Amino acid sequence: MISYLIWFVSSAVGTCLFSFMMHAPRRAILPNSILAGTAYTVFMLVSNQLHSEPMAYFLATMLAAVGSELLATLGKMPAMIFLFPSVIPMVPGIGIYRTMLYLIQKKYEAFLDTGTQTLIALGAMAVAIALTNEIARRVHSSVRQRTQFARKQEGEHHL
Amino acid sequence: MEDEQMSLIADTAMLAGTLILENGGETYRAEETALRVCEAGGIVSPEILALPTGILLSGNQGMRTEQHGLMRIHQSAVHLYKLERTNSYCRAYTRGDMTVEELSERLLALRASEKTIPLPLNAVLSGLTTAAFAIMLNGGIHDAWMAMICGILLALSTAPLAKSTISTVTVNMTGGAVVAATAAVLTSLTGKGTLDIILVSSTMPLLPGLATLNAVRDAMCGDLVSGNARLLRAMLSALSIAAGVGVTLAIYVSVGGLL
């Protein structure tokens, strides 16, 4: 339990500081940090409980993406402003780095192993983001159509 | 007059796409934004192709004049503020709250603005970030303070280099080497801390995790050229960091250090 708290706090703090380095708009930093912390905690929870890393990547990224879309609608900012920082703790930059390090150190078996795992993780994350984005776009366009329709009806009513 | 207006709209649309790509946005978003600006400006059947290294635009005005354009892009780091501003300016234009002259002026000013973090603050931020990531990666308190020193030195060594015209490969190699040397010296002097955790957490500000994720995203959206190119760039920067770390660790081992 304590370790989950530590993971949450450290990833939230790390993301908060990293957001400054990415020049995030001020009002996006706090929600980002909380979202990132939650997503990373879910990631650790799923990977510890289900013992499936790709599943953990998928579910945690899904959570971050849905949260980003909601925050984007509320804050009237593009979703990537929230999405980019909130996946920072779990994005497998370390995996990519290790893959390359093993290549240089001629540990070819470890290179292939880490490389494949990293690729699968990235694929899981990308699918989660793409899926959420697709759904969000559908919802947005249907809402827009409905409001336009309502406005039109209102206009006719006034005439 | 009409022609001038149209070419201004085309230029502004490309500028908007360029700003998004330069500051780390997705390819489909750059194309979409440029397309919306074109459509709002009255360019008939606009076609836009955004690549990581440039953006191309063509379209017709009425039945005759063709608008063609090309802009070269040099990508820098992710800059969320500029992405957000570009998006909201373009939205204001498509809603009709802003003229194309205004939009062009604002985007040009945004592109020219250099809002960089002062070096001491950047170093402190980098140090604290790496310390937090060290804790996150199950490191102890010793790993955290050592990662903090590595992070500070990383920012101090790479930030001035990144501003100059030196290639990112060199910057990343230097960063990797500085981090590895610091971590190796600190762990061997104090006899505490885990070298692996310190190395991984303090190279995190340089690592192209987000860039790789965006590359995969681009490829999934059907922007295959962008996806490939971005993947190559990310691999190259990871390789150069690893090279910096690897060479330094090899020297460290050869003078008697323990991994």
Contacts between the chains, C-beta under 8 A, distances in Angstrom:
chain1	res1	chain2	res2	distance
A	6	B	135	6.6
A	7	B	136	6.2
A	10	B	132	5.0
A	10	B	133	7.4
A	10	B	135	4.0
A	10	B	136	4.0
A	11	B	132	7.5
A	11	B	136	5.0
A	13	B	128	7.7
A	13	B	132	4.4
A	14	B	129	5.5
A	14	B	132	3.6
A	14	B	133	4.9
A	14	B	136	5.9
A	17	B	125	5.3
A	17	B	128	5.1
A	17	B	129	4.2
A	17	B	132	6.5
A	18	B	129	5.3
A	18	B	205	7.4
A	19	B	80	7.6
A	20	B	117	7.1
A	20	B	125	5.5
A	21	B	117	7.0
A	21	B	122	7.2
A	21	B	125	5.6
A	21	B	126	7.0
A	21	B	129	7.0
A	21	B	205	6.7
A	22	B	77	7.5
A	22	B	78	5.0
A	22	B	79	7.1
A	22	B	80	5.2
A	23	B	78	7.9
A	23	B	79	4.8
A	23	B	80	5.5
A	23	B	81	4.4
A	23	B	82	7.2
A	23	B	115	6.5
A	23	B	117	7.9
A	24	B	80	4.4
A	24	B	81	6.9
A	25	B	80	6.6
A	25	B	81	5.5
A	25	B	84	5.2
A	28	B	80	7.3
A	28	B	84	7.9
A	40	B	136	7.2
A	76	B	88	7.7
A	77	B	84	5.3
A	77	B	87	7.3
A	77	B	88	7.6
A	78	B	29	7.4
A	78	B	83	6.7
A	78	B	84	6.7
A	78	B	87	4.8
A	80	B	25	6.4
A	80	B	26	7.0
A	80	B	29	7.3
A	80	B	80	7.7
A	80	B	83	6.6
A	81	B	80	5.2
A	81	B	83	6.6
A	81	B	84	5.3
A	84	B	24	7.4
A	84	B	78	6.3
A	84	B	80	6.6
A	84	B	210	5.9
A	85	B	80	7.5
A	87	B	210	7.2
A	87	B	213	6.9
A	88	B	209	7.3
A	88	B	210	6.9
A	89	B	133	7.6
A	89	B	136	6.2
A	91	B	209	3.5
A	91	B	210	5.8
A	91	B	212	7.8
A	91	B	213	5.6
A	92	B	209	6.2
A	92	B	212	8.0
A	93	B	204	6.4
A	93	B	207	3.2
A	93	B	208	6.4
A	93	B	209	2.8
A	93	B	210	7.6
A	93	B	212	7.5
A	93	B	238	7.8
A	94	B	137	7.9
A	94	B	200	5.0
A	94	B	204	7.4
A	94	B	207	6.8
A	94	B	209	7.7
A	96	B	207	6.7
A	96	B	208	6.6
A	96	B	209	6.7
A	96	B	212	5.9
A	96	B	234	7.0
A	96	B	235	7.5
A	96	B	238	4.4
A	97	B	200	7.0
A	97	B	203	6.2
A	97	B	207	5.4
A	97	B	238	5.4
A	97	B	241	6.0
A	97	B	242	5.8
A	98	B	200	7.7
A	99	B	238	7.3
A	100	B	235	7.5
A	100	B	238	4.7
A	100	B	239	4.7
A	100	B	241	7.4
A	100	B	242	3.6
A	100	B	243	7.8
A	101	B	242	4.2
A	101	B	245	6.3
A	101	B	246	5.8
A	103	B	239	7.6
A	103	B	242	7.4
A	104	B	239	7.9
A	104	B	242	5.5
A	104	B	243	6.1
A	104	B	246	4.1
A	105	B	246	6.2
A	122	B	212	5.9
A	122	B	213	6.0
A	122	B	216	5.0
A	123	B	216	6.5
A	125	B	213	5.8
A	125	B	216	7.7
A	126	B	213	6.3
A	126	B	216	4.1
A	126	B	217	5.0
A	126	B	220	5.6
A	127	B	220	7.4
A	129	B	213	7.7
A	129	B	217	6.2
A	130	B	217	6.6
A	130	B	220	5.3
A	130	B	221	7.3
